[in-house]
Amino acid sequence: MVSKNPKVKRLEFRCPDPTANPYLAFSALLLAGLDGIKNKIDPGQPADYDLFEEHDGHGAVKQVPGSLGESLAALEKDHDFLYAGGVFTRM
Protein backbone atom coordinates (compact mmCIF):
# COMPACT_ATOMS: atom_id res chain seq x y z
CA MET A 1 0.00 0.00 0.00
CA VAL A 2 1.54 3.27 -1.10
CA SER A 3 -0.14 6.55 -0.28
CA LYS A 4 0.41 10.13 -1.42
CA ASN A 5 -0.39 11.30 2.13
CA PRO A 6 2.93 12.32 3.77
CA LYS A 7 1.63 11.22 7.18
CA VAL A 8 1.08 7.63 6.02
CA LYS A 9 4.11 5.36 6.21
CA ARG A 10 4.54 1.69 5.59
CA LEU A 11 6.76 -0.42 7.78
CA GLU A 12 7.81 -3.84 6.64
CA PHE A 13 8.74 -6.11 9.53
CA ARG A 14 10.19 -9.50 8.69
CA CYS A 15 10.78 -11.97 11.46
CA PRO A 16 13.62 -14.49 11.35
CA ASP A 17 12.96 -17.90 9.84
CA PRO A 18 10.54 -19.85 12.07
CA THR A 19 13.05 -22.69 12.40
CA ALA A 20 15.52 -20.33 14.14
CA ASN A 21 15.99 -20.45 17.88
CA PRO A 22 14.14 -17.26 18.91
CA TYR A 23 16.41 -16.63 21.91
CA LEU A 24 19.48 -16.61 19.68
CA ALA A 25 17.89 -14.91 16.67
CA PHE A 26 16.31 -11.97 18.51
CA SER A 27 19.42 -11.50 20.67
CA ALA A 28 21.55 -11.28 17.51
CA LEU A 29 19.08 -8.85 15.89
CA LEU A 30 19.14 -6.61 18.96
CA LEU A 31 22.94 -6.66 19.07
CA ALA A 32 23.11 -5.79 15.36
CA GLY A 33 20.81 -2.81 15.95
CA LEU A 34 22.84 -1.63 18.93
CA ASP A 35 26.03 -1.99 16.87
CA GLY A 36 24.52 0.22 14.19
CA ILE A 37 23.65 2.88 16.76
CA LYS A 38 27.04 2.68 18.49
CA ASN A 39 29.01 2.92 15.24
CA LYS A 40 26.63 5.49 13.72
CA ILE A 41 26.01 3.32 10.66
CA ASP A 42 23.90 5.28 8.19
CA PRO A 43 20.82 3.25 7.25
CA GLY A 44 20.36 5.32 4.09
CA GLN A 45 17.40 7.31 2.92
CA PRO A 46 13.88 5.97 3.43
CA ALA A 47 12.38 4.25 0.41
CA ASP A 48 9.25 6.30 -0.18
CA TYR A 49 8.48 4.31 -3.30
CA ASP A 50 7.20 0.83 -4.08
CA LEU A 51 10.22 -1.50 -4.11
CA PHE A 52 8.37 -3.96 -6.36
CA GLU A 53 7.73 -1.39 -9.11
CA GLU A 54 10.19 0.27 -11.48
CA HIS A 55 12.04 2.97 -9.58
CA ASP A 56 13.93 5.24 -11.94
CA GLY A 57 16.42 7.57 -10.35
CA HIS A 58 16.70 5.69 -7.06
CA GLY A 59 19.62 3.45 -7.98
CA ALA A 60 19.93 -0.20 -7.13
CA VAL A 61 18.15 -1.38 -4.00
CA LYS A 62 20.51 -3.25 -1.68
CA GLN A 63 19.58 -6.87 -1.13
CA VAL A 64 20.05 -9.12 1.86
CA PRO A 65 21.68 -12.54 1.43
CA GLY A 66 19.41 -14.90 -0.46
CA SER A 67 20.50 -18.24 0.95
CA LEU A 68 21.88 -19.84 4.10
CA GLY A 69 25.33 -20.06 2.51
CA GLU A 70 25.35 -16.36 1.62
CA SER A 71 24.11 -15.49 5.11
CA LEU A 72 26.85 -17.51 6.78
CA ALA A 73 29.50 -15.96 4.53
CA ALA A 74 28.27 -12.44 5.42
CA LEU A 75 28.22 -13.31 9.13
CA GLU A 76 31.74 -14.72 8.93
CA LYS A 77 32.96 -11.38 7.53
CA ASP A 78 31.34 -9.31 10.28
CA HIS A 79 30.37 -10.93 13.57
CA ASP A 80 32.31 -9.10 16.28
CA PHE A 81 29.13 -7.24 17.29
CA LEU A 82 27.78 -10.53 18.68
CA TYR A 83 30.37 -10.52 21.47
CA ALA A 84 29.32 -7.13 22.88
CA GLY A 85 28.35 -7.31 26.54
CA GLY A 86 29.17 -10.99 26.79
CA VAL A 87 25.85 -12.03 25.26
CA PHE A 88 27.50 -14.55 22.94
CA THR A 89 30.89 -16.14 23.49
CA ARG A 90 33.59 -17.58 21.30
CA MET A 91 33.41 -21.31 21.60
Backbone as CSV, one residue per row, in Angstrom:
resi,resn,N_x,N_y,N_z,CA_x,CA_y,CA_z,C_x,C_y,C_z
1,MET,0.851,-1.168,0.000,0.000,0.000,0.000,0.897,1.230,0.000
2,VAL,0.774,2.038,-0.996,1.537,3.274,-1.102,0.544,4.414,-1.161
3,SER,0.790,5.429,-0.354,-0.138,6.547,-0.282,0.580,7.849,-0.609
4,LYS,-0.137,8.792,-1.142,0.406,10.127,-1.422,0.408,10.988,-0.156
5,ASN,-0.315,10.556,0.871,-0.390,11.297,2.125,0.954,11.217,2.842
6,PRO,1.609,12.361,3.127,2.927,12.325,3.770,2.904,11.790,5.193
7,LYS,1.725,11.736,5.815,1.629,11.220,7.183,1.499,9.698,7.229
8,VAL,1.257,9.082,6.082,1.075,7.633,6.019,2.406,6.992,5.660
9,LYS,2.859,6.064,6.469,4.111,5.356,6.212,3.863,3.860,6.302
10,ARG,4.648,3.135,5.572,4.541,1.685,5.585,5.808,1.133,6.212
11,LEU,5.638,0.241,7.131,6.759,-0.416,7.777,6.680,-1.894,7.444
12,GLU,7.774,-2.419,6.950,7.814,-3.838,6.643,8.664,-4.526,7.698
13,PHE,8.053,-5.386,8.464,8.736,-6.105,9.526,8.810,-7.571,9.140
14,ARG,10.012,-8.089,9.050,10.190,-9.495,8.690,10.896,-10.203,9.825
15,CYS,10.212,-11.178,10.358,10.780,-11.965,11.458,11.800,-12.959,10.915
16,PRO,12.681,-13.441,11.775,13.617,-14.492,11.351,12.855,-15.756,10.935
17,ASP,13.544,-16.628,10.264,12.959,-17.896,9.844,12.358,-18.614,11.055
18,PRO,11.178,-19.195,10.919,10.536,-19.852,12.067,11.313,-21.051,12.623
19,THR,12.271,-21.566,11.864,13.049,-22.687,12.399,14.201,-22.211,13.282
20,ALA,14.424,-20.881,13.319,15.516,-20.334,14.138,15.159,-20.420,15.621
21,ASN,16.175,-20.532,16.438,15.986,-20.450,17.882,15.682,-18.986,18.200
22,PRO,14.488,-18.666,18.707,14.138,-17.262,18.908,15.035,-16.549,19.921
23,TYR,15.531,-17.263,20.908,16.411,-16.633,21.906,17.712,-16.172,21.247
24,LEU,18.242,-16.976,20.365,19.484,-16.608,19.678,19.222,-15.573,18.581
25,ALA,18.166,-15.787,17.806,17.886,-14.908,16.670,17.580,-13.484,17.125
26,PHE,16.674,-13.318,18.081,16.309,-11.970,18.514,17.434,-11.299,19.296
27,SER,18.245,-12.071,19.993,19.425,-11.504,20.665,20.399,-10.962,19.628
28,ALA,20.633,-11.724,18.564,21.546,-11.283,17.505,20.997,-10.055,16.791
29,LEU,19.686,-10.014,16.542,19.082,-8.849,15.886,19.221,-7.598,16.749
30,LEU,18.997,-7.746,18.046,19.136,-6.615,18.957,20.576,-6.125,18.998
31,LEU,21.526,-7.038,19.064,22.939,-6.657,19.066,23.343,-5.973,17.765
32,ALA,22.806,-6.422,16.650,23.105,-5.785,15.361,22.569,-4.352,15.348
33,GLY,21.372,-4.157,15.870,20.807,-2.814,15.947,21.617,-1.899,16.852
34,LEU,22.014,-2.405,18.003,22.835,-1.628,18.929,24.192,-1.293,18.321
35,ASP,24.759,-2.226,17.557,26.027,-1.988,16.874,25.877,-0.855,15.859
36,GLY,24.765,-0.843,15.148,24.516,0.219,14.186,24.411,1.577,14.849
37,ILE,23.770,1.620,16.016,23.652,2.883,16.755,25.018,3.309,17.291
38,LYS,25.726,2.379,17.899,27.037,2.684,18.494,28.026,3.192,17.445
39,ASN,28.064,2.558,16.293,29.013,2.918,15.236,28.461,3.937,14.251
40,LYS,27.267,4.464,14.551,26.628,5.491,13.718,26.587,5.074,12.249
41,ILE,26.140,3.839,12.021,26.012,3.318,10.656,24.783,3.953,10.016
42,ASP,24.984,4.595,8.885,23.902,5.284,8.195,23.002,4.258,7.507
43,PRO,21.725,4.221,7.873,20.822,3.253,7.247,20.397,3.654,5.847
44,GLY,20.763,4.846,5.406,20.360,5.318,4.087,19.046,6.055,4.142
45,GLN,18.641,6.552,3.006,17.398,7.312,2.918,16.198,6.365,2.922
46,PRO,15.077,6.807,3.471,13.881,5.968,3.433,13.428,5.738,2.002
47,ALA,12.888,4.587,1.744,12.384,4.255,0.412,10.908,4.623,0.361
48,ASP,10.631,5.834,-0.081,9.252,6.299,-0.183,8.660,5.952,-1.541
49,TYR,8.982,4.775,-2.021,8.476,4.309,-3.304,8.278,2.800,-3.202
50,ASP,7.501,2.260,-4.082,7.200,0.830,-4.078,8.412,0.062,-4.598
51,LEU,9.012,-0.752,-3.751,10.216,-1.495,-4.113,9.964,-2.544,-5.193
52,PHE,8.706,-2.916,-5.391,8.373,-3.957,-6.356,8.004,-3.384,-7.727
53,GLU,8.008,-2.068,-7.850,7.727,-1.393,-9.112,9.039,-0.847,-9.660
54,GLU,9.020,-0.399,-10.907,10.187,0.273,-11.481,10.453,1.528,-10.675
55,HIS,11.718,1.801,-10.399,12.044,2.971,-9.581,13.207,3.734,-10.198
56,ASP,12.913,4.440,-11.247,13.930,5.237,-11.937,14.483,6.309,-11.010
57,GLY,15.782,6.513,-11.102,16.423,7.568,-10.350,16.788,7.225,-8.925
58,HIS,16.405,6.050,-8.441,16.705,5.694,-7.059,17.935,4.796,-6.936
59,GLY,18.475,4.344,-8.040,19.624,3.454,-7.984,19.215,2.046,-7.590
60,ALA,20.200,1.196,-7.480,19.927,-0.196,-7.134,19.554,-0.320,-5.660
61,VAL,18.567,-1.131,-5.374,18.147,-1.380,-4.002,19.032,-2.490,-3.445
62,LYS,19.645,-2.239,-2.283,20.509,-3.247,-1.677,19.681,-4.460,-1.276
63,GLN,20.270,-5.621,-1.442,19.582,-6.871,-1.130,20.267,-7.570,0.040
64,VAL,19.496,-8.302,0.799,20.048,-9.122,1.864,20.475,-10.459,1.256
65,PRO,21.293,-11.235,1.959,21.685,-12.542,1.427,20.457,-13.386,1.099
66,GLY,20.554,-14.143,0.016,19.412,-14.903,-0.465,19.408,-16.372,-0.091
67,SER,20.455,-16.828,0.580,20.503,-18.242,0.950,21.244,-18.389,2.277
68,LEU,21.168,-19.569,2.840,21.882,-19.835,4.098,23.385,-19.689,3.894
69,GLY,23.894,-20.170,2.785,25.327,-20.059,2.508,25.787,-18.614,2.424
70,GLU,25.008,-17.778,1.718,25.345,-16.362,1.616,25.260,-15.681,2.978
71,SER,24.272,-16.065,3.771,24.115,-15.485,5.110,25.288,-15.843,6.002
72,LEU,25.712,-17.085,5.961,26.854,-17.506,6.781,28.140,-16.826,6.345
73,ALA,28.309,-16.645,5.037,29.502,-15.958,4.531,29.513,-14.499,4.997
74,ALA,28.359,-13.831,4.963,28.274,-12.444,5.423,28.531,-12.356,6.921
75,LEU,28.007,-13.303,7.679,28.218,-13.311,9.128,29.672,-13.578,9.473
76,GLU,30.327,-14.425,8.691,31.737,-14.717,8.930,32.601,-13.467,8.729
77,LYS,32.214,-12.612,7.796,32.960,-11.380,7.529,32.797,-10.361,8.650
78,ASP,31.620,-10.322,9.265,31.336,-9.308,10.279,30.472,-9.909,11.382
79,HIS,31.122,-10.345,12.455,30.371,-10.935,13.566,30.853,-10.479,14.933
80,ASP,31.790,-9.547,14.985,32.313,-9.102,16.276,31.240,-8.443,17.145
81,PHE,30.204,-7.871,16.519,29.131,-7.237,17.286,28.412,-8.233,18.201
82,LEU,28.470,-9.513,17.870,27.779,-10.525,18.675,28.414,-10.726,20.048
83,TYR,29.667,-10.315,20.209,30.373,-10.520,21.471,30.207,-9.357,22.436
84,ALA,29.521,-8.307,22.026,29.322,-7.129,22.884,28.546,-7.515,24.142
85,GLY,29.047,-7.080,25.272,28.345,-7.313,26.538,28.355,-8.750,27.005
86,GLY,29.106,-9.602,26.365,29.166,-10.993,26.795,27.905,-11.801,26.510
87,VAL,27.080,-11.315,25.572,25.846,-12.032,25.256,26.169,-13.368,24.590
88,PHE,27.039,-13.322,23.590,27.504,-14.548,22.941,28.984,-14.692,23.269
89,THR,29.471,-15.897,23.207,30.886,-16.139,23.494,31.524,-16.878,22.339
90,ARG,32.840,-16.763,22.283,33.586,-17.578,21.300,33.676,-18.970,21.889
91,MET,33.419,-19.945,21.098,33.413,-21.311,21.604,34.806,-21.679,21.947
